[in-house]
Amino acid sequence: MIDPRQTLPLSGRFWRSTFSGQEDTLLAPAQAPNGRWHHDGQKALYVSQTPEGCRVALRVYVKDGDPARQIYPIQVTHARIVDLRDPKVREAFDTRLSDLHVFWSDLMASGDPVPTWNLSDRLRKIGADGILTPSRSRPDLTHLTLFRWNIAGGPTVRQLGDPLTF
């Protein structure tokens, strides 16, 4: 199924934002039916390596009048991930950095193929638990997307502590 040379073990602290009062959904999959790395009912958990990564990733989604948000520390344990920050790994999967950073929603709206969906489908098929990617607007920041978690044989994800203010 998965070639261990294509994945890395990953455990560590990451961060996820949620609206205040919705902490019970902190470990739930993304609510939107489609996102950068999921489509058509697939599950994805989007987290960042730092609180700043959360702020940057959500910048385009924050609207005036939104409820307050908080950023929670999340512990990820025993994940097998593909590190798409590495140019050699991208090359092995025939993917360019520009493919990772497309405006997927614009492509979807125009009916064009979404390269991130194609890649995530391939990675799910080979058994990867998730991916590390550089932020589109701040490449010095890292995002983790998990395709599966808190199920038998998959990585474990849990809230680690108290939240920070968004």
C-alpha positions as CSV (number, residue, x, y, z in Angstrom):
1,M,0.0,0.0,0.0
2,I,2.2,2.9,1.2
3,D,5.9,3.0,0.6
4,P,7.4,4.0,4.0
5,R,10.1,6.0,2.0
6,Q,7.3,8.3,0.8
7,T,6.1,9.2,4.3
8,L,7.5,10.5,7.5
9,P,6.4,9.8,11.1
10,L,4.9,12.9,12.7
11,S,4.0,13.7,16.3
12,G,3.8,17.1,17.8
13,R,1.9,20.2,18.8
14,F,-0.2,22.0,16.2
15,W,-2.9,24.7,16.4
16,R,-6.5,24.9,15.2
17,S,-8.9,27.8,15.3
18,T,-12.6,27.6,16.0
19,F,-15.3,30.1,16.9
20,S,-15.8,30.7,20.6
21,G,-18.7,28.6,21.8
22,Q,-17.9,25.8,19.2
23,E,-15.1,24.1,21.1
24,D,-17.0,20.8,20.9
25,T,-16.3,20.7,17.1
26,L,-12.5,21.4,17.5
27,L,-11.5,17.9,16.4
28,A,-14.3,17.6,13.8
29,P,-13.6,17.6,10.1
30,A,-13.8,20.8,8.1
31,Q,-17.5,21.6,7.8
32,A,-17.4,22.8,4.2
33,P,-18.1,20.0,1.6
34,N,-15.0,21.1,-0.4
35,G,-11.6,22.6,0.6
36,R,-8.1,22.8,-0.6
37,W,-7.4,19.1,0.3
38,H,-10.9,17.5,0.4
39,H,-13.9,17.2,-1.8
40,D,-17.2,15.3,-2.2
41,G,-17.6,14.2,1.4
42,Q,-14.0,13.4,2.2
43,K,-12.8,14.3,5.7
44,A,-10.0,16.7,6.4
45,L,-8.6,18.3,9.6
46,Y,-6.7,21.5,8.8
47,V,-4.2,22.7,11.5
48,S,-1.1,24.9,11.5
49,Q,2.3,24.5,13.1
50,T,2.0,27.8,14.9
51,P,-0.8,30.1,16.1
52,E,0.4,32.6,13.5
53,G,-0.1,30.0,10.8
54,C,-3.8,29.7,11.9
55,R,-4.2,33.5,11.7
56,V,-2.7,33.6,8.2
57,A,-4.6,30.6,6.9
58,L,-8.0,32.0,8.1
59,R,-7.4,35.6,7.0
60,V,-9.4,35.2,3.8
61,Y,-12.3,33.6,5.7
62,V,-12.7,36.1,8.5
63,K,-15.6,38.5,8.0
64,D,-16.9,41.5,9.9
65,G,-19.5,40.4,12.4
66,D,-18.1,36.9,12.8
67,P,-18.1,35.5,16.3
68,A,-14.8,35.7,18.2
69,R,-12.3,32.9,17.4
70,Q,-9.8,31.1,19.6
71,I,-6.7,29.1,18.7
72,Y,-6.3,25.8,20.5
73,P,-3.1,23.7,20.8
74,I,-3.7,20.2,19.4
75,Q,-1.5,17.2,20.0
76,V,-1.0,15.0,16.9
77,T,0.5,11.5,17.5
78,H,1.6,8.7,15.2
79,A,0.7,10.2,11.9
80,R,2.4,9.1,8.6
81,I,2.6,12.1,6.4
82,V,3.9,13.3,3.1
83,D,6.0,16.4,3.4
84,L,5.1,18.5,0.4
85,R,7.4,21.3,1.6
86,D,10.3,19.3,0.2
87,P,10.9,19.9,-3.5
88,K,12.2,16.4,-4.0
89,V,9.0,15.0,-2.5
90,R,6.9,17.2,-4.8
91,E,8.9,16.0,-7.7
92,A,8.4,12.4,-6.7
93,F,4.6,13.0,-6.8
94,D,4.9,15.0,-10.1
95,T,3.6,18.1,-8.3
96,R,4.9,21.7,-8.4
97,L,4.6,24.3,-5.6
98,S,2.3,26.3,-7.9
99,D,-0.1,23.3,-7.9
100,L,-0.3,23.4,-4.1
101,H,-1.1,27.1,-4.1
102,V,-3.8,27.3,-6.7
103,F,-7.0,29.1,-5.9
104,W,-8.9,25.8,-5.7
105,S,-12.3,27.5,-5.3
106,D,-11.9,29.5,-8.5
107,L,-11.0,26.3,-10.4
108,M,-13.9,24.5,-8.9
109,A,-16.4,27.3,-9.8
110,S,-15.2,27.3,-13.4
111,G,-15.4,23.5,-13.7
112,D,-11.6,23.1,-14.1
113,P,-9.7,20.3,-12.4
114,V,-8.4,21.1,-9.0
115,P,-4.8,19.8,-8.7
116,T,-4.8,19.6,-4.9
117,W,-7.8,17.3,-5.0
118,N,-6.1,15.0,-7.5
119,L,-3.0,14.9,-5.3
120,S,-4.9,14.3,-2.1
121,D,-6.8,11.5,-3.7
122,R,-3.6,9.9,-4.7
123,L,-2.1,10.3,-1.2
124,R,-5.3,8.9,0.4
125,K,-5.2,5.9,-1.9
126,I,-1.6,5.0,-0.9
127,G,-2.5,5.3,2.8
128,A,-1.0,8.6,3.9
129,D,-2.5,10.0,7.0
130,G,-1.9,13.6,5.8
131,I,0.4,16.2,4.4
132,L,2.6,19.1,5.4
133,T,2.5,22.1,3.1
134,P,3.9,25.6,3.1
135,S,1.5,28.4,3.5
136,R,0.6,30.1,0.2
137,S,1.0,33.6,1.4
138,R,3.8,33.0,4.0
139,P,6.0,30.0,2.9
140,D,7.8,30.2,6.2
141,L,4.7,28.9,7.9
142,T,3.6,25.2,7.7
143,H,0.1,23.7,7.6
144,L,-0.8,20.1,8.4
145,T,-3.8,18.5,6.8
146,L,-4.9,15.1,8.1
147,F,-7.0,12.8,6.0
148,R,-7.9,10.5,8.9
149,W,-7.5,10.7,12.7
150,N,-8.9,9.2,15.9
151,I,-9.8,5.9,14.2
152,A,-8.2,2.5,14.5
153,G,-4.8,2.4,12.9
154,G,-4.7,6.2,12.4
155,P,-3.1,9.1,14.1
156,T,-4.5,10.4,17.4
157,V,-5.5,14.0,17.8
158,R,-6.5,15.6,21.0
159,Q,-6.8,19.1,22.5
160,L,-3.7,19.9,24.4
161,G,-4.5,22.9,26.5
162,D,-6.1,26.3,26.9
163,P,-6.8,28.5,23.8
164,L,-5.1,31.7,22.7
165,T,-7.1,34.7,21.5
166,F,-7.3,34.8,17.7
